[in-house]
């Protein structure tokens, strides 16, 4: 046994309980504990059957990620799961697995090796390994098709999405659902199983494996779907190949093929990047001075000022989390327009069956429209979401300071403006913070939490807790123009537009970056969010722009022509008014040529490789400056912001991680070439030079920063 696994008896039934909080991760210690307990139960002549169950809030939520690191680093370690699962399956006494919470990854693999599986009504099971760039590595791709059939196994292993207990029952993954006490239900099931004779072994089942003719279209459809939903990722295709091995090979040979494919994925750059993202999402919530004991404001009621695209979306975010929200606008017309947008968004979600109609009706009741500040004193937080204009925002905050209760959090959804200047019009700058949501707020996972110079630790801690409540990933950043996300996005867009002026087509730039893995090309993304947004910000800051520095020309020209993107039917592209399908616009090419000619730019042929380098390296360059200045605490914070807020491909790990995979010395040398060719805005930051010369990566920088913070703490 071990500290994390115990063996007890209830009459003739042995109960093996896994207790490895918080999620009963399947570490080497847990695996060894199960093995030892199983052996002891088998050797006990008074034991007739065995129950395997998890303590706490869940069964086994998956493998311990650290075990993968041991394998890739060459250390001896990692649980010998295949041997353990064979021992479970070979046990002469019935083994009943009782699942509550989640049985994911290695947890489901353990469950499938047991002879019977029962589940609580709200349990979920799944094989989410592809989300870490992996495939199931302990028989998941071999046992699941024997229980659920080829089609369901392909879906679960290639997409990684969980299924409910009821769906698991329907497909034969579990044998029954137990209402009431799960342990008592498992004991009763085990006693009944004793009477059934030789327990069934999953590996010996074949009735659901189908034949080559019936399976061929399933595998083809699975590969096509994986190509769309997990574009550029290798793990989903390897998972399908492993399930295909289950259909074609004897169990042992299929298991060997799965192991081969698993190790291929484990040692890939994609898996390392996705594990970096998985761990990074947990790391970004660790802020110096903000501990688990820091007091927080519990948000029971919220208010939003501004019912435009962002404000109406933010109101939905609060309502979706069950928080009543006031939505204020300056006129009835604008308020009605915002409420209409909300209703249409909810109707579309109900039509796609993302929400039930009952859920939609409940959420709409939580959103209360208002034309005044009369009830704002009830709000625990107010989010300002008016136009990106400093004087307008300061006017709103001046009013909020008068009407809101003293401990209310005052948050601005500004995407670039100075939080300290906004806070200066209030008598409570310690309560003011930036909550930069991303469009559309009710879909995008990122919340950029902008800490002002006076923002208190309590407000930061409250914002992080609120992000979790709202289903967002909150990343705390410092206060500067554009913060982290948009400050980096500016040079990314700059280079995309320069490349068009220099000779690339609009479609070529977008296609090159889409092929790299970005969710959208930069110019199509500009059309989606609205070119007038950036235009308004550029005019806000034009007095700060240095003279004589090259600036993009075409975007401002498009805005002068009222080509703001999808909402006006034309921007970098033109759009079909019925469904917003985008089409290349010859008129834009004429505008580009006119601007280039007027600026004396000699146009040339440009490769896709140069497009990717100049845009992505612009992100990396500005990211390094942001790290130097301390605007971002860690490089992984930047990576998470860009993956969840800007559509950077997760399997490349974010821009700062990606730089390490290319090699910082190579990136640094190329940036110096760009400086010589294109100007001083490509001057490499000292941090990038230092890391490149030392043979380090931004991940190494993060590790050093963590050690520094720990030293300061102690």
Protein Blocks (a to p, Z undefined) as FASTA:
>chain_A
ZZkbccddehjaccddddddfklpacfklmmmmmmmmmmmmmmmkbmbdcdddehjbdcf
bdcfklmmmmmnopaedjdfklmmmmmmmpmbdcddddehjaehjlmmmmmmpmbdcddf
kbccddfklmnopacfehplmmmmmmnojklmmmmmmnopacdfklmmmnomambdcehj
fklmmmmmmmmmmmnopaddfklpcklnopfklmmmmmmmmmmmmmmmmghiaklmmmmm
mmmmmmmmcfklmmmmmmmmmmmmmmpmklmmmmmmmmmmmmmmpcghiafklccdddfb
dcdehjbfklmmmmmmmmmnopacddddfbfklmmmmmmmmmmmmmmmmmnomacfklmm
mmmmmpccdfbfklmmmpmbdcdfbdcdfklmmmmmmmmmmmpcfklccddfbfkbcfkl
mmmmpcblmlgccddddddfklmmbdcddddfklcfklmmmmmmmmmmnopacdddddde
hijmmmmmmmmmmmmmmmmmnopafklmmmmmmmnopabdfklmmmmnopklmmmmmmmm
mmmpcghiacdfklmmmmmnopabjknopafbccdfklopacddfklmmmmmmmmmmnop
acddddfklmmmmmmmmmmmmmmmmmmnomambfklmmmmmmmmnopafklopaklmmmm
nopklmmmmmmmmmmmnojklpccfklmmmmmnopafklmmmmmmmmmmmmmZZ
